[in-house]
Amino acid sequence: MRLLIDTQILVWLVIGDKRLRPIQQKALFDPGNQLFVSAAIAFEYCDLQTRKRLPVDESLTEIESRFGMSVIDYPADAWRAAIDLPKIHRDPVDRMLIAHALTEGMTLVTADANIRRYPVPFV
């Protein structure tokens, strides 16, 4: 399975937060799954880290190496999917993440209840 990781899950993974659900842990540590971070989430993570709004000191490059994940480009045509999404969630980065998953046929790993209301596969 190709997993696209949300910012909150990325942080929880790094700090070993107990809010990471067992099903999410299983998916994230399954060697048969591929872990990806959207360029949109990479930007959000680094921006929040720069503004000292994350409890994480590890750089995204270190996290990529530590967990065997890859940052991937945001698909050029995903904006079309993002603009057509129902207006459930107002956060533009989350809407970009949803569109990225839909465009690329990926499964989101998220704890966000609003994201889970969209017609996108999630763990």
N, C-alpha and C positions, 0 to 999 in steps of 0.2 A: 504494500500500500504506500502511496505517495502522500506524506503528511505535511501540511502547511501549518506552521506554528504561529499562534497569536502571541502578542507581546507579553501578556500576563502569564501565559503558560511558559514562555521562554524564561522569564524571571523566576517563576516557581521552580522550574527545572534546575536552574543554576543554584538556587539557595536551598533546594531540597525541601520545599514547603509542603506541609502535610495536606494542604488544600488540593494538591494534585491528586486527582481521583485514581484509584487502582486501575481502572480501564484505560485511563490516559497514560499512566506509568507503563502498563503492559505494552501499549501501542508504541510509545516513545522508545522503549528499550528492546523491542522486538528487532533482531538483526535482519529480518526479512523486509522491514519497512525502511523507506527512505525519508529522511528529515530535511525539510526545506524551510527557509525564512524568506518571505517576500521582500524585495527591495524596499517596499513601503514600510514594512515592519522594521527592517534594519534601520531605516531613517528614524522611525519613531523611537526605537530602543536607544539609539545613539543620542538623539535629541534629549530624551528624558534623562539619560545618564549625565549628559553635559550639564543639564540644569539641576542635577543632584536630586532628581525625583524618583530614583530607583535605589533599592537597597543592594545594588550589585556594583562591584568594582571591575569585574572581568570585562575585557573588551569583547566585542562581537567576534573578532578574529579568534580569540582564545576559546570562546564558546563553540564556534564552528569546529575547531580542532578537537576539543574535549568531548563533544557529543556526536561528531561525525556528521554534521549537518552542512548544508550549503545555502548560501544566499543566492537567490535567483532573481533575474530581471523581471520587472513588472511588464506583462504583455501589453504591447501597444494598443491592441483592440479591446482590452479589458474595460476601458472607460465606457464603452458602449453598454456592457453588462452592468457596470456600476450605476450608470444614469437611469437604467431601466428597473433597478431594484425597487421593491415596495419601500415606502418611507417609514419603515419600522425603526431604523437606527439612524441617528443624526450624525454620528461620528464619521467624518469622511475617510479616515484611515481604515476603520473597520469595514466600511462599505467597499473600499478598494480591495481589502483582503478577501472579502466574500466574492467579489467579481473575479479576483485572481484565481481563487479555488474553482469557481464555476468554469472559467475560460480554459483552465488547464486540466480539469477533471481530477482535482485533488480533494483530499479529505482534510477539513480543518480540525485542529486541536485547539479548543477554546473552552473557557469557563464562562464566557459572556452569554447570559440568558437571551439577550436581544439578538445576537448573532444566530443563536440556535433556532430562532423563529423563521429564518430564511430557508428556502428550499435548497440547502447545500449540505452534503454529507459532513458529519462532524463526529468527533470522539470527545 
